[in-house]
Amino acid sequence: MLGQSGAGGASRERYPLLWVYDAKIILSKWWGEGMHIAWLGKKSPFCGNVTYSREVTNALRDRGYQVSFLHFAAQPEKDANVPSDQEFSLPCLYKSQIYTLPSPGASQTLLRTLRKLRPDVVHASLTLSPLDFSLPEICGELGLPLVATFHPPFAARGLNFASSTQFLTYQLYAPCLSNYDRVIVFSRLQQDLLVRLGVPAERLCIIPNGVDTDRYSPGWSTLKRELHTDCLFIYQGRIALEKNVEALLQAWKRAEMGSRAKLLMVGNGPLAANLMTHYGPEQGVLWLGFVAQEQERIRLLQGADVFVLPSLVEGLSLSLLEAMACGLACVATDAGADGEVLEHGAGIVLAAQGVATQLRTLLPMLAEQPEFRRILGTKARQRVLERYTLSRNLALLEALYAEIVRPVYSR
């Protein structure tokens, strides 16, 4: 791992790569127009992995890097906004928000594509597919440095994580991750877990999710007036078991929030249809389904007062960071790294056990105290500006690329 102290007294122990924060300047001297990155990730269906890949690759292109995007598709897909020589489809039999099943010939397609592209580095935003386990061998054959971003969520402190599906995923992947040149994780908790499972600490780098704080920022909105409410709560995410949304809905119903507070449920998932039959406008719960347009999702956040994330398992929630950047008062469980994000007053952290009971007390209090909401919202945005901006994320990523590519070009 790189040095443990950072430029200008910044938090080097948390992000040791900061000492080469100006890596772009270094890299530009080596490659002129910029390094060539082959990015392997997802473009659909919509999930955190898709958002992560889109945001990072677009930002890298804006910084002068050449990015070739390799993604899974049952049929060849092309984005009209991306030149044909920058996007490549890999055949797959099935893909979901959780995992991907590549076609039998996907490995050979990937090998041929990388041999043709000859990138400086391969970066895989892991899609939980069998191909993840072949990547080190493929890149080793081609002599290409290989970086992974490891997304799988993990449970809160105190829950029986050792018997969970998420823990089995970490156990399964740990030996494979040891064969990558570097593995990006989102928090110290995730890093510690992988080290306990045998991944060498020097292979792991903490680079949190990042938010574009110019796009995601507080803004004026008429949303509450349109919805005839004084206080607007919002949930954005999958309507699925691991998100524990029923606990939020039970708490909302039992707290009898009244006609002057409403709860927006934004997202879709396997539990949506059933939950909609039990919780609806008569309780002040409004279901919007999946909102595809980013600007509309931002408008909803800017018009709300409180963001609630009751998950049982998480990685590092982009939805939470986006809400914080928009200046909402944020409430989340200590699942994954979300508790770490909100620690020391940047929001309210719930224990992942007994969420409904905690929220039943908390929701009315937040609805009745607008000044408290404003204080929490201010602190939330400040936390994002300090630790979780997209520009900071990219600077750390550039430093990582410089670290692993430099030995290849200095041989």
QUIVENZI-V533152 format. One record per backbone hydrogen bond with DSSP energy under -0.5 kcal/mol. NH is the residue of the N-H (numbers start at 1). CO is the residue of the C=O. E is the energy in kcal/mol with one decimal. If there is no record, write none. Layout:
nh:NH co:CO e:E
nh:NH co:CO e:E
//
This chain:
nh:6 co:10 e:-0.7
nh:9 co:6 e:-1.6
nh:10 co:7 e:-1.8
nh:12 co:10 e:-2.2
nh:15 co:11 e:-2.1
nh:18 co:15 e:-2.0
nh:19 co:16 e:-1.0
nh:20 co:17 e:-1.9
nh:21 co:18 e:-1.7
nh:23 co:20 e:-1.4
nh:25 co:22 e:-1.2
nh:26 co:22 e:-1.1
nh:27 co:23 e:-3.1
nh:28 co:24 e:-2.4
nh:29 co:25 e:-1.0
nh:29 co:26 e:-0.7
nh:30 co:26 e:-0.8
nh:30 co:27 e:-0.9
nh:31 co:27 e:-2.4
nh:32 co:28 e:-1.5
nh:33 co:31 e:-1.8
nh:34 co:31 e:-0.5
nh:37 co:35 e:-0.6
nh:37 co:66 e:-3.2
nh:38 co:121 e:-2.5
nh:39 co:37 e:-0.7
nh:39 co:68 e:-3.0
nh:40 co:38 e:-0.5
nh:40 co:123 e:-2.7
nh:41 co:39 e:-0.6
nh:41 co:70 e:-2.3
nh:51 co:47 e:-2.1
nh:52 co:48 e:-2.7
nh:53 co:49 e:-2.5
nh:54 co:50 e:-2.5
nh:55 co:51 e:-2.8
nh:56 co:52 e:-2.4
nh:57 co:53 e:-2.4
nh:58 co:54 e:-2.2
nh:59 co:55 e:-1.9
nh:60 co:56 e:-2.5
nh:61 co:57 e:-2.3
nh:62 co:58 e:-2.1
nh:63 co:59 e:-1.2
nh:64 co:61 e:-1.8
nh:65 co:60 e:-2.3
nh:66 co:35 e:-2.3
nh:67 co:65 e:-0.6
nh:68 co:37 e:-2.7
nh:69 co:67 e:-0.6
nh:69 co:86 e:-3.6
nh:70 co:39 e:-3.7
nh:70 co:68 e:-0.6
nh:71 co:69 e:-0.5
nh:71 co:88 e:-2.4
nh:72 co:41 e:-0.8
nh:73 co:90 e:-2.6
nh:80 co:78 e:-0.6
nh:82 co:79 e:-2.2
nh:86 co:83 e:-2.2
nh:87 co:84 e:-0.6
nh:88 co:69 e:-3.0
nh:90 co:71 e:-3.0
nh:92 co:73 e:-0.8
nh:93 co:101 e:-2.8
nh:94 co:101 e:-1.6
nh:96 co:99 e:-2.6
nh:100 co:128 e:-1.5
nh:101 co:94 e:-3.6
nh:102 co:100 e:-0.6
nh:103 co:91 e:-2.1
nh:106 co:103 e:-2.1
nh:109 co:105 e:-2.1
nh:110 co:106 e:-2.6
nh:111 co:107 e:-2.5
nh:112 co:108 e:-2.5
nh:113 co:109 e:-2.3
nh:114 co:110 e:-2.7
nh:115 co:111 e:-2.3
nh:116 co:112 e:-1.9
nh:117 co:113 e:-2.6
nh:118 co:114 e:-2.9
nh:120 co:36 e:-2.5
nh:121 co:36 e:-1.4
nh:122 co:145 e:-2.6
nh:123 co:38 e:-2.8
nh:124 co:122 e:-0.5
nh:124 co:147 e:-3.1
nh:125 co:40 e:-2.9
nh:125 co:123 e:-0.6
nh:126 co:124 e:-1.2
nh:126 co:149 e:-1.5
nh:132 co:129 e:-1.7
nh:133 co:130 e:-1.3
nh:134 co:130 e:-0.5
nh:134 co:131 e:-1.0
nh:135 co:131 e:-1.3
nh:138 co:134 e:-2.3
nh:139 co:135 e:-3.0
nh:140 co:136 e:-2.1
nh:141 co:137 e:-2.2
nh:142 co:138 e:-1.3
nh:143 co:139 e:-0.8
nh:143 co:140 e:-0.6
nh:144 co:139 e:-2.7
nh:145 co:120 e:-0.6
nh:147 co:122 e:-2.9
nh:148 co:182 e:-2.1
nh:149 co:124 e:-2.5
nh:150 co:148 e:-0.5
nh:150 co:184 e:-2.4
nh:151 co:149 e:-0.7
nh:154 co:314 e:-3.6
nh:156 co:312 e:-1.0
nh:157 co:334 e:-0.7
nh:159 co:156 e:-1.4
nh:161 co:159 e:-2.5
nh:163 co:160 e:-1.1
nh:164 co:161 e:-2.0
nh:168 co:164 e:-1.7
nh:169 co:165 e:-2.0
nh:170 co:166 e:-2.0
nh:171 co:167 e:-2.6
nh:172 co:168 e:-2.5
nh:173 co:169 e:-2.2
nh:174 co:170 e:-1.9
nh:175 co:171 e:-0.6
nh:177 co:173 e:-2.8
nh:178 co:174 e:-1.3
nh:179 co:176 e:-2.1
nh:180 co:177 e:-1.5
nh:181 co:146 e:-1.3
nh:182 co:146 e:-1.4
nh:183 co:203 e:-3.0
nh:184 co:148 e:-3.8
nh:185 co:205 e:-2.6
nh:191 co:187 e:-2.0
nh:192 co:188 e:-2.9
nh:193 co:189 e:-2.0
nh:194 co:190 e:-2.1
nh:195 co:191 e:-2.3
nh:196 co:192 e:-2.3
nh:197 co:193 e:-1.1
nh:198 co:195 e:-1.8
nh:199 co:194 e:-2.4
nh:203 co:200 e:-1.9
nh:204 co:201 e:-1.3
nh:205 co:183 e:-2.5
nh:207 co:185 e:-2.5
nh:207 co:205 e:-0.8
nh:211 co:388 e:-2.1
nh:213 co:211 e:-1.1
nh:216 co:212 e:-2.9
nh:217 co:215 e:-1.1
nh:226 co:222 e:-2.4
nh:227 co:223 e:-2.0
nh:228 co:224 e:-0.5
nh:228 co:225 e:-0.8
nh:229 co:224 e:-2.1
nh:230 co:260 e:-2.0
nh:231 co:260 e:-1.5
nh:233 co:231 e:-0.5
nh:233 co:262 e:-3.0
nh:234 co:306 e:-2.3
nh:235 co:264 e:-2.5
nh:237 co:266 e:-2.4
nh:239 co:268 e:-1.4
nh:240 co:238 e:-1.3
nh:243 co:240 e:-1.2
nh:244 co:240 e:-0.5
nh:244 co:241 e:-1.6
nh:245 co:240 e:-0.7
nh:247 co:244 e:-0.9
nh:248 co:244 e:-0.9
nh:249 co:245 e:-2.2
nh:250 co:246 e:-2.9
nh:251 co:247 e:-2.2
nh:252 co:248 e:-2.4
nh:253 co:249 e:-2.3
nh:254 co:250 e:-2.6
nh:255 co:251 e:-2.1
nh:256 co:252 e:-0.5
nh:256 co:253 e:-0.9
nh:257 co:252 e:-0.8
nh:261 co:258 e:-0.9
nh:262 co:231 e:-2.0
nh:263 co:284 e:-2.9
nh:264 co:233 e:-2.8
nh:265 co:286 e:-3.0
nh:266 co:235 e:-3.0
nh:266 co:264 e:-0.6
nh:267 co:265 e:-0.6
nh:267 co:289 e:-1.4
nh:271 co:239 e:-2.4
nh:272 co:269 e:-1.4
nh:275 co:271 e:-2.3
nh:276 co:272 e:-2.4
nh:277 co:273 e:-0.7
nh:277 co:274 e:-0.8
nh:278 co:274 e:-0.5
nh:278 co:275 e:-1.2
nh:279 co:275 e:-1.9
nh:283 co:280 e:-2.0
nh:284 co:281 e:-1.3
nh:285 co:280 e:-2.2
nh:286 co:263 e:-3.0
nh:286 co:284 e:-0.5
nh:288 co:265 e:-2.6
nh:288 co:286 e:-0.6
nh:289 co:265 e:-0.8
nh:292 co:290 e:-0.7
nh:297 co:293 e:-1.9
nh:298 co:294 e:-2.4
nh:299 co:295 e:-2.1
nh:300 co:296 e:-2.2
nh:301 co:297 e:-2.0
nh:302 co:298 e:-2.8
nh:303 co:299 e:-1.4
nh:304 co:300 e:-0.7
nh:304 co:301 e:-1.1
nh:305 co:232 e:-3.2
nh:306 co:232 e:-1.8
nh:307 co:329 e:-2.7
nh:308 co:234 e:-2.3
nh:309 co:331 e:-2.5
nh:312 co:242 e:-3.1
nh:313 co:242 e:-1.2
nh:314 co:154 e:-2.2
nh:321 co:317 e:-1.8
nh:322 co:318 e:-2.8
nh:323 co:319 e:-2.2
nh:324 co:320 e:-2.5
nh:325 co:321 e:-2.5
nh:326 co:322 e:-1.4
nh:327 co:324 e:-1.7
nh:328 co:323 e:-2.1
nh:329 co:305 e:-2.2
nh:331 co:307 e:-2.7
nh:332 co:348 e:-2.2
nh:333 co:309 e:-1.6
nh:334 co:350 e:-1.5
nh:336 co:154 e:-0.6
nh:337 co:315 e:-3.1
nh:338 co:335 e:-1.9
nh:341 co:337 e:-1.8
nh:342 co:338 e:-1.6
nh:343 co:339 e:-0.7
nh:346 co:342 e:-0.9
nh:346 co:343 e:-0.8
nh:347 co:342 e:-1.0
nh:348 co:330 e:-2.6
nh:349 co:347 e:-0.5
nh:350 co:332 e:-2.7
nh:350 co:348 e:-0.5
nh:358 co:354 e:-1.9
nh:359 co:355 e:-2.8
nh:360 co:356 e:-1.9
nh:361 co:357 e:-1.0
nh:361 co:358 e:-0.5
nh:362 co:358 e:-2.0
nh:363 co:359 e:-2.9
nh:364 co:360 e:-0.5
nh:365 co:361 e:-0.9
nh:366 co:362 e:-2.4
nh:367 co:363 e:-2.2
nh:368 co:364 e:-1.8
nh:369 co:365 e:-0.7
nh:369 co:366 e:-0.7
nh:373 co:369 e:-1.9
nh:374 co:370 e:-2.2
nh:375 co:371 e:-2.2
nh:376 co:372 e:-2.3
nh:377 co:373 e:-2.5
nh:378 co:374 e:-2.3
nh:379 co:375 e:-2.1
nh:380 co:376 e:-2.3
nh:381 co:377 e:-2.1
nh:382 co:378 e:-2.0
nh:383 co:379 e:-2.0
nh:384 co:380 e:-1.9
nh:385 co:381 e:-2.5
nh:386 co:382 e:-1.7
nh:387 co:383 e:-2.1
nh:388 co:384 e:-2.1
nh:390 co:211 e:-2.5
nh:393 co:389 e:-2.1
nh:394 co:390 e:-2.7
nh:395 co:391 e:-2.0
nh:396 co:392 e:-2.2
nh:397 co:393 e:-2.1
nh:398 co:394 e:-2.8
nh:399 co:395 e:-1.9
nh:400 co:396 e:-1.9
nh:401 co:397 e:-2.5
nh:402 co:398 e:-2.4
nh:403 co:399 e:-2.0
nh:404 co:400 e:-2.0
nh:405 co:401 e:-2.5
nh:406 co:402 e:-1.8
nh:407 co:403 e:-0.6
nh:409 co:405 e:-1.7
nh:410 co:406 e:-0.8
nh:411 co:408 e:-0.6
//
